[in-house]
Amino acid sequence: MKATLAVVAGFAATVMGHGFVNNFTTDGQYNQGFLLDYYYQKVNTGSFPNIAAWYAENLDSGFVAPDAYGTADINCHKNSAPGAITASVKAGGSLTFSWGPDAWPHPYGPILAYVAACNGDCSKVVKTNLQWVKIQAEGIDYSSQVWASQNLHGANSPNGAQNYPQCFNIAVTGSGTKTLPAGTAGTALYKSNDPGILMNPYTTITSYAMPGPTLWSG
Ligand SMILES: *[C@@H]1O[C@H](CO)[C@@H](O)[C@H](O)[C@H]1NC(C)=O
C-alpha cells in the first residue's frame, strides 16, 4: 500500500529577533519559502507564486506575542493561509528548513516542530481545525548554555516571548502504517505563563520545561 499523509509542518521558535523560513528542502529538492515580496505582489497584482509554504502577514519578519496564543494567528502566523501546492518527502527522508534573513540577532529559546494532518488537500485546510502533534523539540544545551536558536530571548517579562510560527504543506509518502496520535488545537498549545515561556533566560539554566504538548516518538 502506498500511503500519503498530507501534513502541515509547523515551526514555533520562541525566541527574540526577526526571522522566517526563507526556503526548505524535501529529500534534497529546493522549495521556496514565503517571502515578504510575495505579500506586496499579492497586494499589487492579486497573486504570487504557487508555493508549499503558507502565506502570512508577518511583514516585519515579526512575531506572535503570548497575548495572542488564544488566537488563530498562533497557527502559522498572522493572517496566515495555506500554500497552494504541496511538497513531498518519503517516510524516513530528509527535511531541512533554512531560517532567514541570516541568523537570529539575539535569540534565546527553543525550536519546536509540529505536524498536523490535513485530512485532504492541504491547500484547502482550515487552520483552526489543525490538530498539532509535536515531533521535534530542541531547547538548551545545559553544559554550553547555548539555545537551539543560538542566543537569547526576552521572556522574563510577561508577554516578552516572541513566537515565529511558519507552516508548509508536505505529503509524506511511503508504506508505513503508523497514524498520527490525537493532536492539540493551536490555540491550546501555549499559555503566556507556561514555565518554558515566562522565564528568566539571563541565568544558568539547569532544567528547561519545553513548551507545548508531549513529544510524539512515532
Ligand atoms: C535559503 O535560505 C538561506 C537562509 O536565509 C539563504 O542563506 C540561502 O541563500 C537560500 N537559498 C536560496 C537558493 O535562495
The ligand as a Gaussian input file, in Angstrom:
#p B3LYP/6-31G(d) Opt

LIG

0 1
 C       17.880000      29.664000       1.504000
 O       17.796000      30.367000       2.730000
 C       19.029000      30.654000       3.329000
 C       18.737000      31.289000       4.689000
 O       18.112000      32.519000       4.563000
 C       19.850000      31.565000       2.418000
 O       21.095000      31.807000       3.007000
 C       20.009000      30.882000       1.072000
 O       20.654000      31.774000       0.187000
 C       18.653000      30.495000       0.494000
 N       18.868000      29.736000      -0.726000
 C       18.483000      30.196000      -1.903000
 C       18.818000      29.319000      -3.075000
 O       17.881000      31.244000      -2.034000

